[in-house]
Amino acid sequence: MPRPALAAIFRRLFVLLVAAIAISGCTSVELEAPQPPRLETERYAAIVVDGNSGRMLYQSDAEATRYPASLTKMMTLYLLFEALESGRVGLATEIPVSDFARSRPPTKIGFKAGESIDVDSAIRALATKSANDVAVAVAEYLAGSEEAFARAMTARAGQLGMRSTVFRNASGLPDDGQRTSARDMALLGMALRKRFPQYFHYFGERDFTYRGKLIRGHNDLIGRVPGVDGIKTGYIRASGYNIVTSVSSGNRRLIVVVMGADSARSRNDHVEQLIARYLPQAGS
């Protein structure tokens, strides 16, 4: 066979080989499940955990130090639930609101001097309204001072395996020493659900009535995204928009944590993406 003909054949074979490799490469890429897009913010951190097994399904900077903001109130409620469980307080117990508690900046309920709030309403105010004045009142009632309560919060965090968490206050108001991680917040979310199933319904309430006034909550995912039944949102300028979300569908459960979003909308949209992606992968 003439050399020009052989050269033409080899060129064709080379082209076919390159095409085959390219097609094979494209096929492998297409078969890989795409990762959910992360939020492009410096403070972004996220984790998705199977709520039954504790298996991690997704994470991005999940152990990086972050400010918890009002996610802090999850631990405030954890200790209040412990007090209820032990019989130290009841749902009708009145908690006095000190002048210091009343002076906390919003979000808050707003109290006059000498007023108090019953434990049931306090739980709703913390879980739904994220009331800073109520958080301090609970801390002072249970531990004598907010500082002592914060030490108890940090100790309980360590016992739960929350190795990156330090609390300095009961509300989540700005404090440079207050820190946590997405992983730790997922652990706390799971612990609340497993330890206190009798009280977990509070986290799923969208509003409540206190002294004749309807008080609406901040968690827009509840009632909007099927299966979402809590837990808590949080925001301060240093943290960005945070959320811990509990999701159930049949016997499948997820805990989704997103921290550091630039807006509540982008945070919520991202949580929806993570739920759609990972709820089918959760064990039943």
N, C-alpha and C positions, 0 to 999 in steps of 0.2 A: 504494500500500500504506500502511495507517495507520502513523503513527509508532511506536506501541507494538509493532507487529509487527516493524518494521525494527530497533528497539532489541533485541528478543528475538533476532533473527537474528544481529546483531552480537555480542551477548553469547555466543551459542553458538559463533560463529567464534573469538572470543577465547579461550574455554575450550579449544577444540580445538587452537588454535595453541600455547597454553601447555603443553597435554598433549604435543603433538608435540615441543616443545623439550625437555621433561622426559624423555621417552622416549629422544630422541636423545642427551641428555647421559648418561643411565644406560647406554645401549648402549656409548658410547665408554669409560666407566669400566670396564665389564665386560670390554671387549676389551683393556684395558691389563693387562699381566702384573703381578700384585702383587709389590711388593718384599718380600724376606724380612724379618721383624721383627728389628730390631737389639736387642742386649742393652741394657737401660736401666741402664747403670752409667757413672760418670764416666770410667772408664779404658778403656772399650770402643774398640777399633779392629779393623778387619777388612779383608781383601782376598781376592779369588778371582782367580787367574790361570790362563789356559790354559797348561798345562805344555809344550805343543809350540811354540806361537807366541809366548808371552809376553804375549798380549793380555789386558788387564784386563777381567774380566767383572763385577766388583762391588767396591765399596770404600766404607768408612765411616771417615773420619779416618785413612786409611792412611798419611799422612805425618806424623801427630802424634807427638811424642816420647813414648816409653814405656820402661819398664824391661824388659829382655829376660828376666831371671831365668835359668833353666837352658837357654833357647834359645841362650844364650851358647855352650854346649858344641857346638853345630853348627859354630861357627868353630874351636873347639879341635880338633874332629875333622877339619875341613877341612885345617888345618895338619899334623895327624898323617898324614892321607892323602897329602899332598904329600911328607912325609918318606918314607913307604913307596914312593911312586911313583918317587922319586929314588934309592932304594936306601940312603938314610941309615940307615934302620932296617928290620928285617924283622919278621914277625909273631911270631917267637920271641924277639926282643930283650927283655931284662929291663930294666925301668925302676925304678930305686930310689925308694923312698917316704921322703922326708925327715921329720924330726920336725915341721916346719911343715906339710907336707902331711897327716900323720897327725892333726894337731890341728884340721883343718877340721871345722866342724859338719856334722851329717847334712843330707842323705842321703849316706852314704859306705859303703865296703866294710868298713873297719876293719882296720888293720895293726898289727903289733908292730914295735918298733924294729929297723931293719936289714933289713926285708923289702922285696921288690920284686914287680912284676907284669909279666907278659909283654904285649907290644903287643896281641896278639889279644884277650886278656882285658880289657885296658884299654879297647879300643874297645867291647866289649860292656858294660863297666861304665859307660861314658859314655853310650852310646846307649840302653841299657835301664834301668839303675839310676839314671843321672844322678849318679854318685858324685863328690862334691866333692873328696875326698882324691885320687882318681885324676886329676882335672882338673889339680890343682896339681902332681902328680908329673910328668905329661906336659909341662906348661909349663916346669918346672924342667929337665927332661931335654933338651928341644929348644932352650931359649933361655937357660938358666943361671939365670933367675929368673922368677917369675910376672910381675913388672913389665915385663921385657923382652919376654916372650911377649905380653903384652897390647898392647904397642906394635906388635908384628908383626901381631897380629890386626886392630888398627885400620887398619894400612897395607893389609892384604889387603882389608879391607872397602871401603876407598876405591877400590882397583883394580877391585873387582867392581861399583862404582857404588852402593854402600850409603852414600848421602850424609848420612844422619842418624845414623850409628852410631859410637859410641866405646866401646871396651872398656877396663876397668880391671883385670879379673881373668879367669881362665880358666874359672871355675865358674858365674858368675851370682849368687853370693852378694851381698847388699845392698851397693851403693856408689852414692852420689848422682851420681857422674860417669859411670856406665855407662848408656848410652842407645841406643835404636834406634827403628825404626818398623815397622809391619806390612809396608809396602812393602819395606823392606830385608830383613826376614826371608823374604819370598817370594823375593827375588832370591837369597838364600843357599840356600834350599831347592832352587831350580832349578839353581843352580851345583853343588851337591853331587851332584844326580842326573845332570847332564850330564857333569860333569868326572870323576866317580868311579863309573861304573856297576858296576865290579867290587867296590866296597865298599858299595854302597848297601843291600845286603841286611841289613846290620847294623841298620839303622833299623827293619826290619820284624820283628825278633825280640821275642817277648813275654817271654822269660825266658832264662836261661843258667845253667850250672853252673860254679861256681868253687870249687876245693879241696873238692869233694864236696858243696857246699851249693847248693841251687837258689835262685837269686835272681830274683825276679819284677820285671817292669817296671811303668811307670806309665801307658802309653798304652792305655786301654781300647777305643779305636776299632779297634785292630788285632785282626782276628779277629771283630769284631762287625759292622762295616760293610763290605759287599762292596766290594772294590777298594782299600781303604786299605792302604798298604804302608809306612808311616812317617809323620812323621819324629820329632818331638821335642815333649815337653811341658815346661812350666816354671811355677814358682810361688815367689814371695816375697810377703810382705804388701803391699809397695809396688806390686807389679805386678798382683796378681790372678792368675787362672788363664789361662795362655797355651798356645797350641799352634800348631805348623806341621804340616800334614797333606798327605801326598802320596796321590793317588788315581789309579788306572788302571782303565780299562774298555775292552778291545780296544785300539784305537789312540788313544783319548781319554785325556787326562791333565789333572789339576788340581793346583795348589798352593793350599791354603786356609790362611789365617792368621787366628786369632782371639786377641785379647789383651784382658785386663782383665775377664774373667768373675768373678762372685762365687763360683762353685763349679765343680768339675770337671764335674759333671753338666750344668749349664746351658751350659758351654762345649762339651761334646761334643754335646749336643742341637742346639746352634746350628750346629756344623760339619756335622752330618747334614742339617740343613735346607739349608745352602748347597750341599752335594754334590748332593742330590736336585734342586735348582733349576738348578744351573749345569753339571753334568757333561754333560747332553744338548746344551748349547750349545758345548762344547769342540770344537775342530777335530780331525779324525782324520788 
